Amino acid sequence: MSGNHRKRFALTAAAVVAAVTVTTLPAAFAAPGADAAPRTEGVSVTADGEAANDRSSGAALSRDGRYAAFDSEATDLTAGDTNGLRDVFVRDLRTGKTQRIALEGREVRGPSLSADGRYVAFVSSPAGNYSDSDVRLYDRRTKKTERLDVELPDGFDGTGAGGVSLSADARYAVFDTDHREDGSVVFLRDRKTGTTERISQPNDTWQPRASHSATVSDDGSRVVYARNYTNGPRGDDWSDVWLRDRKTGELTEIDRSHDGSETEKESLDPSISGDGRKVVFESRDTHLVPDDNDAAWNVFVHDIASGKNQRIHGTQGGPGEAYTRSPAISANGRRLTFTTELAEPGSEYGKEWPAYLRDLKTGTTTLISPDTTGGTASAKVAPGGISASGARIAFYSADATLLSGDTNDGYDVFVRHMR
């Protein structure tokens, strides 16, 4: 569409399918509280507790750990799913009910949940056409949907959305969308004031850069995102991490060196804690902390107040012994999840990427993704996948041994009850 400003609008409930099915939880997937022992619960499961007939991903969790959201191409998660498209699902882990959220003729994906699980934000697009995607929010109480990528400046037409993330109360939503000349740009939508503001900086060279993977603090004052080149000025350095302080307008690079020296490698997958005090990301750069000589991927925790980075080593405990990647941070900044690269037994080239929970206060590390044989399963926790207490963690895994009857040859979604 043209560069004219677009107005916020709401879709009627009739435009959204919200199907709910009651699932009787089998013994292997007992309701929370029935057993205090750590356990893994299947989330993208049928009414019989079996693996879905197609792949699922995008695991998110409400702060109290009651609701888990994900997207899936499966058709047997709820009754009446006949559209043949990827839909968003919200599962109530207390009651075993699964709700399907679908838009007629459109695929929906990448859900983000409010703290209480009432609101679900997601990206939607016509079937098979991700380049024509937009950003929407569904209110599970009123059953109404609204567009979030509205009131954009000239040059943006809301057809290239890549991802969305909500604040705890769903007042703020941050998302990225394409500009015909400027690459993808991060915006913040304030649903209370009905305003949309640009967060990421304009390009300073002829080459477009993409700003994406944004998350926002609970009060909406701080937004963190990644910004990458197609071909970086220093060879493989093609992504940095940035923080916008909306109160001061200040823009700060988070993956900066500890001593003012020039960084040389890329940084990815940033997210900010709900209290706005810490940022986590992964990086290959060796200048972010003193004496970094392992030249490997590492997860870092950045303290915004002090400006210092803390490197997170793998489960073996020392530098160079294991990569750490794919971080997510809890709302209070105390707990961190990450994956660690481990060689599979008996395989020279095969790798596992099990997920772990690190308590930054006590230093303890706990496996999130044990398999059914006493080993580990590859898994990933996305931002928004940790409950407020850290007692429950949502993750997705392609390990077929974790669910009965898993033949979908793809990811399934789980919640790990840590205690």
Phi, psi and omega in degrees: 000172185287181182280004178299146177296140177258148183264149177296141177214163179241139174274147177287159181299335181293339181280350184242133173266125177233088183267136180239132176237142178268123181253127174277117185284123175289171186301325182293343182234055184297151180297150179306137179097342180287336182210124184281348183289146176303142181200162177250129181248128174289134181251316178273068186234159178282180179298338179266005181080012180272161176298145179293164184274005174206173189286155179223158179197188174072043186289126174229158186221139174290159186298326179277359178077010183277321186249137175238133179244147179200169172243155186203149172267359182293154180245002184242020178278327175224160177289147174079015179274093185239009184280346178069021184237163174290128180237167174261142180231144174235124182250128174274109184287345178278318184259342184081009178277139176243128180251133178260132177243117186221151174244135183301123177075008183229148171271144177232145188201169174063055184290147171231134185255145167289168185299325181267000179079005181288318186255141178231119174259149182199169175259137178234153179203155174301151182307123176076011183226077182292341181288347180249044187265155176223181185238132183221164179227134180246129177265111184290343179276313183268346181064030177250151180239142177228152174280142178255330182272065181234169182058039180273156179292172176303142178097351178246130181241009174067033182239014182224037183293141180248327182190165181212148177217138183259152166284172186302318182266006179066014174291320183251139173229131175248140183207165174241146178213156188278147170243143186294339180238336190259005184075195179279145188229142178268133177236159172239129176255123175262107185287339179284316181270346181070034181240155178231130180231147177284137180254312184282155184282155175288161178291141179255004176224180180289337186272124180298146173238152181253124174256133190196183176056046183276144169225158187230145175291163185299325181271002177076005186278337184229135179232132178244142180204165175260151180220121187230153171271160166288315173225114186289159181290344180240044178079254185269005176280097186233011178206137176231169181242133185231151178236127173254122173266110185287339179287320182257342185081358184290141177243125186233134173279125184277321183273054178263160184288160181284341186236012179087359178286167182282134175280159188231344186234169187276158176230142189221173169051056179278154167203155183248146176290156181300327179281358175074018185258335185228149176235135174246150178197170174244149183205152172261000184286147182253011183252005187279333175225158178295150172058040176266102185242008186273346176054037182236168170295133176224148169274140178234146172248121182256123175271116187295320183296316183270338183078010184263151177253144172243126179273137181255112179280165181285184186292340177288342170098350184230163180294144174081354185269339179197138171293152166234136185212177172052063183278156167215146186241144178287166184298324181269002176076007183274326187245146185225137171250152179200164172252153180233135179278121178232142176286135177287140180303132176077008181234128181285329187245338183292148180227149168248152177231070178293155180257145182226156174248125178249126173272111185288343178277316183264341182083001181284148180235131184231135178292132177267328192238063173290146175270188185273002182248005184095001177260211182235151176245142174295139185201164175217136174254127180267159173308136184090008183259009183243130176290165185299323181274349185078006183283338180227138182230127175267137178211166173235148186210149176260010180288113186287349181277349185281339181232141176294135177070027183279104178233018185278355174055042179198193181286147168234160185251140184222162166237128176264121174272108187285336180201000000 
